[in-house]
Amino acid sequence: MLSIFATPVVDEWGTTYQLTTAGYTVLVIAMIALLLVGCAIFGRKKKFSAKQLTFSAMAIALAMVTSILKLWDMPMGGSVTLFSMLFITLIGNWYGLGVGLTSALAYGILQLVIDPYIISLPQMLIDYVFAFGALGLSGVFWKSKHGLIKGYLLGVLGRFAFATLSGYIFFPTFMPEYFNSAIIYSICYNGAYIGAEALLTLVIISLPPVKKALDHVKSLT
């Protein structure tokens, strides 16, 4: 069954899995289904559920493009991107937790389609579905004062938690010799790029002109 969706590749780093055409197809269908289901369930009582889908899809597209524009690459995976996490957390800030989570989960699947690195099913779920999906937690504060900043911080902390867990469980062999704790190394490694992007983003969105523009976009959604 596994060979239908992914095939093993063995190199000096160990065994990884490459998605087959069937695997890519299933993931794309799952991504589209998540967006449609999220809009149907959480937007059915609202007049503009189609608008929700459109704005969510636009934010995911912007997140995908900006995730490719990397300001800083880490040697073993991970990077500081051009505010890609912000665009996903915006969806939760616009529409709440339900739409935020389903859109973020769809984005995680899209990341898996575009740039997969798979060593096992649990690792794939934690690194892509759960880690990126956690960005949707921004929807918890969608009606709060300073909701975008609080939601962004919660979403980023969620992603950081899953990324750290993945590093500790699945990639301890990448730990340098001068570290004597896999969990501390994973915290430092993932905190470096996630924290750097979060800090830069928080500075930018706190600027009055940017805040005013983001508030205006939210009013349009």
Residue pairs with C-beta under 8 A, 6 or more apart in sequence:
2 17
3 20
4 20
4 22
4 23
5 19
5 20
5 22
5 23
5 26
6 17
6 18
6 19
6 20
6 23
6 118
7 17
7 18
7 20
8 15
8 16
8 17
9 15
9 16
9 17
9 18
14 119
15 119
16 117
16 118
16 119
17 118
17 119
18 116
18 118
19 27
19 113
19 116
19 118
24 113
27 109
27 112
27 113
28 113
30 109
31 106
31 109
31 110
31 113
32 106
34 102
34 103
34 105
34 106
34 109
35 53
35 56
35 57
35 60
35 102
35 103
35 106
36 53
37 102
38 56
38 98
38 99
38 101
38 102
38 103
38 106
39 49
39 50
39 52
39 53
39 56
39 99
40 49
41 98
41 102
42 52
42 95
42 96
42 98
42 99
42 102
43 49
43 52
43 53
43 95
43 99
46 52
51 221
52 94
52 95
52 99
52 221
55 91
55 94
55 221
56 91
56 95
56 99
56 103
59 87
59 88
59 90
59 91
59 103
60 87
60 88
60 91
60 103
60 106
60 107
60 110
62 87
63 84
63 85
63 86
63 87
63 88
63 107
64 84
64 107
64 110
64 111
64 114
66 81
66 82
66 83
66 84
66 87
67 81
67 84
67 111
68 81
69 81
69 82
70 79
70 80
70 81
70 82
71 79
71 80
71 81
71 82
71 197
72 79
72 80
72 193
72 196
73 79
74 189
74 192
74 193
76 171
76 174
76 189
77 117
78 163
78 189
78 190
78 193
78 194
79 193
80 193
80 196
80 197
80 200
81 197
83 197
83 200
83 201
83 204
84 197
85 135
85 152
85 155
85 156
85 159
85 197
85 198
85 201
86 152
86 201
86 205
88 103
88 104
88 107
88 132
88 135
88 136
88 138
88 155
89 100
89 135
89 136
89 138
89 148
89 151
89 152
89 155
89 156
90 138
90 148
90 214
90 217
91 99
91 100
91 103
91 104
91 136
91 138
91 139
92 99
92 100
92 101
92 103
92 104
92 135
92 136
92 137
92 138
92 139
92 140
92 142
92 151
92 155
93 100
93 138
93 139
93 141
93 142
93 147
93 148
93 151
93 152
93 218
94 142
94 218
94 221
95 139
95 142
95 221
96 139
96 142
96 143
97 136
97 137
97 139
97 140
97 142
98 139
99 139
100 135
100 136
100 137
100 138
100 139
100 142
101 133
101 136
101 137
101 139
102 136
103 136
104 132
104 133
104 134
104 135
104 136
104 155
105 129
105 132
105 133
105 136
107 132
107 133
107 135
108 128
108 129
108 130
108 131
108 132
108 133
109 128
109 129
111 128
111 132
112 118
112 124
112 128
112 129
116 124
116 128
117 127
118 124
119 170
120 170
122 169
122 170
123 166
123 169
123 170
126 162
126 165
126 166
126 169
126 170
127 162
127 163
127 166
130 162
131 158
131 159
131 162
131 163
131 166
132 159
134 155
134 158
134 159
134 161
134 162
135 155
135 156
135 158
135 159
136 155
137 151
137 154
137 155
137 158
138 148
138 151
138 152
138 154
138 155
139 151
140 151
140 154
141 147
141 148
141 150
141 151
141 154
142 151
144 150
144 151
148 205
148 214
149 202
149 205
149 206
152 198
152 201
152 202
152 205
153 198
153 202
156 194
156 198
159 194
160 190
160 191
160 194
160 195
163 186
163 190
163 194
164 183
164 186
164 187
164 190
164 191
165 186
166 186
167 174
167 182
167 185
167 186
167 189
167 190
168 182
168 183
168 186
171 186
172 182
172 185
175 182
175 185
176 185
179 185
204 210
205 211
205 214
